[in-house]
Amino acid sequence: MRRATEIDLALNERPDGMALQRWLYGELRAAILQGRLGPGARLPATRDLAARHGVSRGTVLGVFAQLAAEGYLSGAVGRGSFVASELPDGRFDAAPASEAPRLARRKAGARDTAKAEIGLSARGRLLARSAFAVDGRSFPSRAFRPSQPDLQSFPFALWARVAARRSRLLNRSMLADGEAQGYRPLREVIAEHVRVTRGIACAADHVAIVGSAQQVIDLAARLWLDPGDAAWMEDPGYQGARLVLEAAGARIAAVPVDAHGIDVAEGQRLAPAARLAYVTAGRQAPLGPALSLERRLALLDWAHTRGALVIEDDYDSEYRFEGRPLAALKSLDNAGHVIYCGTFSKLLFPALRIAYAVLPERLVEPFVAAWSLTGRHVPLDQQATLHAFIAEGHVGRHVRRMRELYGERAEALREAARRHWTGLLALPPIVAGLDAPAFLPVGADDALAARVAAQAGIETRPLSSYAVGHAAPAGLVLGFASIGVDDIDAGARTLARVLQAMLYKT
Amino acid sequence: MRRATEIDLALNERPDGMALQRWLYGELRAAILQGRLGPGARLPATRDLAARHGVSRGTVLGVFAQLAAEGYLSGAVGRGSFVASELPDGRFDAAPASEAPRLARRKAGARDTAKAEIGLSARGRLLARSAFAVDGRSFPSRAFRPSQPDLQSFPFALWARVAARRSRLLNRSMLADGEAQGYRPLREVIAEHVRVTRGIACAADHVAIVGSAQQVIDLAARLWLDPGDAAWMEDPGYQGARLVLEAAGARIAAVPVDAHGIDVAEGQRLAPAARLAYVTAGRQAPLGPALSLERRLALLDWAHTRGALVIEDDYDSEYRFEGRPLAALKSLDNAGHVIYCGTFSKLLFPALRIAYAVLPERLVEPFVAAWSLTGRHVPLDQQATLHAFIAEGHVGRHVRRMRELYGERAEALREAARRHWTGLLALPPIVAGLDAPAFLPVGADDALAARVAAQAGIETRPLSSYAVGHAAPAGLVLGFASIGVDDIDAGARTLARVLQAMLYKT
């Protein structure tokens, strides 16, 4: 049998800092995969290899053992080592492990060498469209970033203290798999919170903790909709919800929104047999009105009659500047057709990634099973920290402080609008939330307006990006919660300047 | 217009501890929804209501304002308040908010009153079957809980210290939305980890951080499979993967496993055009063999030729008791057809909920977009803590310590098997992992064996629960990693006793 000569075994030089064993393993493996050491070839004696490369014989023996365990070599102690004879003959373009970073870069170009591509599925093409900033958000925030709470005002040191205390007090049992439905003490304080602030009759058993409202919509759509089933979307409406419903195969019925929220009668005309309706009843995204009581009752009556599911996404209506927050649609849901979603991403901070659903009793079990299968549960110590933060009253205090602060900023935006935006942007009254729509003159191109604003350092979102079936009114969604009143005024001036130039070509 | 008399407005007594305003609001709202105060009815004067119920007039005005904001009342200051005339006439079985907890319980029975039920979709029926313990796991662990690391040996105080330090050092920018793909410093140390321990040529750009391997399988199946497309499952194989693939609409091809892992030639015969193959190449779940090198190359060749995707779930092969961990299948994936999944749930602790995928370059963007749309990202401070824990070398040290400890426990299980299980359970050699299969006499009912063992306080998982298409050999999966050697021996004795009784009716 052929013994691998020294020429067969030209090894690449060992990179600085790489362990001898890892280097030798990578070189021998590459030589075998590339066919320089063919099937059945006999390897040099371990003693010779060791002497030639200035390594200990133990190192060489370790490498041979590893290659034998992985199937590259066969042989018996004392009788020499051979390249496994059943291997294919050197088709593999294998680089040694020492080449890893270079290979990683090279693989960018490897696209062309694939014989058959891995193509996205039809539904995959719908799923691979994110509504979100996948690269994250810059900090601090800028005028007028929509749906953004003020992170400068978050009681950061307090949160860190609670988290650190929780870490020290953490019971070892908190390392084990937790309940898929969520940490029970957290579910209890959330149930109490929505009972008091939203009038929702519920207990901890109806609450499920997840990472985001998107997960609730995604799971609910898959659980209770088959591909091709119709779902009502508010039009204009929240893009994140629409994309995830479409990815789940829903046929979207675009139901118009007016000053009383989603037009339920029109929904019944367009898609009476829809299986699901997605609504932002507390503060319609993006236009702002609360769903009227009459329509709330009509929506529930339709859902009840048809056996349809309503998802109420209550993303920021906690921040209501006059009076208490409105009761949730869910508070009227006696027959159990509404899944209510709340999130701490806007109440506290986005990187927290804890949201929750309040489910009708008979939907809890399938929802939790599906969540357990696909997501398992939210990290337990994160849930425990949030529980302590709520139970100690910090969330309530923070929300009250922010409600006042955001109210002042909403007023500052109104002021700035009066001062700078006449003839450019019309700002309706702001009663709640973190952002507000402002309307451009009829016929203006709001996507263009958002682009020229972005070039001047102003973040907005055009209303056209919320369009579902019908054209949305031309306008921009403006966040006012995450920046100070001076920045609001300065941003409003800048925005006026670029809109003036765009609209009147000055 | 009719003025609501005092008789019309019989209010329930205020529960102890409930705020006056919340009580009065709930009572009036219920009276309207139940029709006791009909559409157009005039409410008592605020002054009279205040006097009658011993509350301030300000409280009554606040309640009227809230009810007006929510659409229950209309009217103008000084001219009285009326129930909104467009409301339906008292069809709603509304309880006041003060009844919330009672209502929550009552709703369990509301199922029968629904006019039309919300039925699970066809795919929902597949999605609502969890493979996991939705109620969490008891602590401490018991003999022989499968796939369970030892939480007693986890350096708990050290983790808490790192987490507390991270909390104190946390930058305020870490409150904002992070990168959907994951915290970059964490992705960098993970890339380094899999380069060194698994021979995978990759960089941080190829790594995506998620909450669990289940999420990787779920997203990959939806992105690259359409409903009805075939997917290879190892048979017997991991139930969690099979259920989530089925829920995504995959047609499962049950490919047999032998001593060399999944039978690739048989897979090619059964479903040559499959779009996806799920493999546990490092340590086949549940039978244990590593996928042979010849089959690894054949699998990659098939995937390359057909444009299929391979998911390599490397759940616990890090714990290899002799020699280094084997290189991953992914280390041979030059053409970019393998998604490698790793998890920290078994390496560190299950409640952590951080896993990762190493993706071929051209699959990164659609995967991250889909993850961003459905899950957004993993909590940022959790990622930062894990990053610090890895970067400071604690993970490496912990894995080395646990490898030794689990090796001793595997040996203790072998010892116990020799002592107690002759004629009852055959235990093949254990080379890696947290659990091992043991085989019952041919023809034995392993599901029954698992049940009788459970009655005696012994946790196992029958091999039949891993069956995909063919009957699995009769046997039990036994975890040895999470309990001490004394408990292993005692558990083995108990298991022998119940199996003896079951098999030989003694």
Interface residues (C-beta under 8 A of the other chain):
Chain A: R22 G26 R29 L33 G62 A65 Q66 A69 E70 G71 Y72 A84 E86 L87 P88 R91 F92 D93 A94 A95 A97 E99 A100 P101 L103 A104 R105 K107 A108 A110 R111 T113 A114 K115 A116 E117 I118 G119 L120 S121 A122 R123 G124 L127 A128 R129 S130 A131 F132 A133 V134 D135 G136 R137 S138 F139 S141 L151 Q152 F154 F156 W159 A160 R161 A163 A164 S167 R168 L170 R172 S173 M174 L175 A176 D177 G178 E179 A180 Q181 R195 V196 G199 I200 A201 C202 A203 D205 H206 G211 S212 Q214 Q215 D218 L219 R222 L223 W224 L225 D226 P227 D229 G240 L243 V244 A247 R275 A290 S292 L293 E294 R296 L297 D301 H304 T305 R306 G307 A308 L309 G323 R324 L326 A327 S331 L332 N334 A335 G336 H337 F349 P350 A351 L352 R353 I354 P360 E361 R362 L363 E365 P366 F367 V368 A369 A370 S372 L373 T374 G375 R376 H377 V378 P379 L380 D381 Q382
Chain B: R22 G26 R29 L33 G62 A65 Q66 A69 E70 G71 Y72 A84 E86 L87 P88 R91 F92 D93 A94 A95 A97 E99 A100 P101 L103 A104 R105 K107 A108 A110 R111 T113 A114 K115 A116 E117 I118 G119 L120 S121 A122 R123 G124 L127 A128 R129 S130 A131 F132 A133 V134 D135 G136 R137 S138 F139 S141 L151 Q152 F154 F156 W159 A160 R161 A163 A164 S167 R168 L170 R172 S173 M174 L175 A176 D177 G178 E179 A180 Q181 R195 V196 G199 I200 A201 C202 A203 D205 H206 G211 S212 Q214 Q215 D218 L219 R222 L223 W224 L225 D226 P227 D229 G240 L243 V244 A247 R275 A290 S292 L293 E294 R296 L297 D301 H304 T305 R306 G307 A308 L309 G323 R324 L326 A327 S331 L332 N334 A335 G336 H337 F349 P350 A351 L352 R353 I354 P360 E361 R362 L363 E365 P366 F367 V368 A369 A370 S372 L373 T374 G375 R376 H377 V378 P379 L380 D381 Q382
